[in-house]
Amino acid sequence: MIANTEKLNRRAICARIAPNEDLVTSVENICLKENVANAFIRGSLGSLTSANLEIAEGKSQTAEGPIVEILCLNGEIKCDEKDGPRASLYGVVVDQHGDIRAGRFIPGANNVCVTMELIIEEWGG
C-alpha cells in the first residue's frame, strides 16, 4: 500500500545534538523549536559520555564512559499541553568493554559525547 503523504502532512527533521547536551532534553527542545507536537525517532547515530537507563520495576543501570555508543534508539515524542513536547526514548548501548545494556534513557542523565544525529518524523494526532 502506498500512502499519500500530502494528506498525512508529515515532516522529517534532521537534527544534530552537540557534545555535553542531554539526549532526551535536546530532542524535546528540537520538537519545541520546530513546533512538532507528536513524532517518533526514525533514525540515529551517536554516542554518550555515559548512559543512564531505567529498566524494569523502576530500577536503573549505568554504562560508564568515557564513551558509550548507541546501537539502537527509538521512541516517541508527545505533546503535553501544560509542559510541551515530552520524549520517551529507549535504546541499546555498548560501553568500551563491549557490555551491552538496554532501557529507557533517563531525562537529564545522558549527555552526548562526540555528536548525535537524529531523524525525527512528525505524525498527526
N, C-alpha and C positions, 0 to 999 in steps of 0.2 A: 504494500500500500504506500502511496506517495502522499505526503502531507502538503497542503497548500500553506506555505509559510507566511503569505500575505495575511491570511485570516488569523494565524496564530500570533502575529505581532511579537516575535521574539527577537532578542538581540544577543549577540555573543560579545563579551567584553574580555579582551586580552589585557592582563594586568601583571605588573611586577611589584613584588614586595621587597623593600630594601633590607639590608642587614640590620639586626637588632630590633626589628619591628615584630610585634606579636602576630602570629599567623591568623588566629580567629578574629581578633580586633581589627586587623587590617582588611580582611575580607568584608567585615561589616561596614567599615569606613568606605571601601570601594563601592559597595552597593548603595550606601547613603549618597555619596558624591555623584554616582551615575543615575540616581533616582530609580533604583531597582528594588521592588518590594519582595518579589519571590524569584528564586533562582536555584540552580544547582551547579556543582563543580563538574565541568565537562572534561578537564584535563589539567595536569600539573607536573611540575618538575622543580625540585629544590631540596634544600637541606635546612636543618635547625641546629642551634648550638647545643641543645639537649631536647628531649621530648618528654612531656608530662602528659600521661594518658589516663583517663578514667576507664576502669574495667568493670566487670560485673559487680553488683552489690555495693556500688559507691566506693570501691577501693581504687587506688591509683598505683601506677607504676611509672618509673623513670628510666629512660635510656640516656645514659650520660654521654656528654660530648668529649672532645671539643667539637665534633661534628657528627650529626645523625642524619642519614639520608632518608627521605620519604620515598618508600617503594610504591605506595598506593594512597591516594587521597580522594575521598568522596564526601558528599554531604549536601545539605540544602540550607538555603537562607530564606527565612520567612519574616515578613514584616510584622512587628509588634506595634500596634497603633500608638502605644504610650512611649516605647523606647526605640522605635525604628527597626532596622534590619537586625536579626539575630541569627547567627550561623551555628549550626550543629555539624561539626566536621569530624570525620572518622578516618583512620588511616592505619597503615602498616609501616613501621620504620625499622631500620637496621643501624646498629651502632658500630663503632670502629673494631669491635671484636667479632662481628658477624652475628650477634644476638638479635633476634627479631622479636618485636613486640607489636601489639595492636590494641586499639581502643579509640575512645573519643578524646580529641585534643582539648585540654582544659584551657578555657579562655584566660588570657593574661599570663600564661606559663609556657609558651612555645615560641621563643624568638628565632627568627630566620637567621641562618648563618651567613652564607655567601649571597644567595639570592633565591627568590621563589617566583616562578612564573605560573600563572593560572589562566584558565579559560572559564569564565563564569557565564552560564547560559540562563537567560531570563525566561521565565514561564508565567503565563497568565494564571490568575486565580487567587 
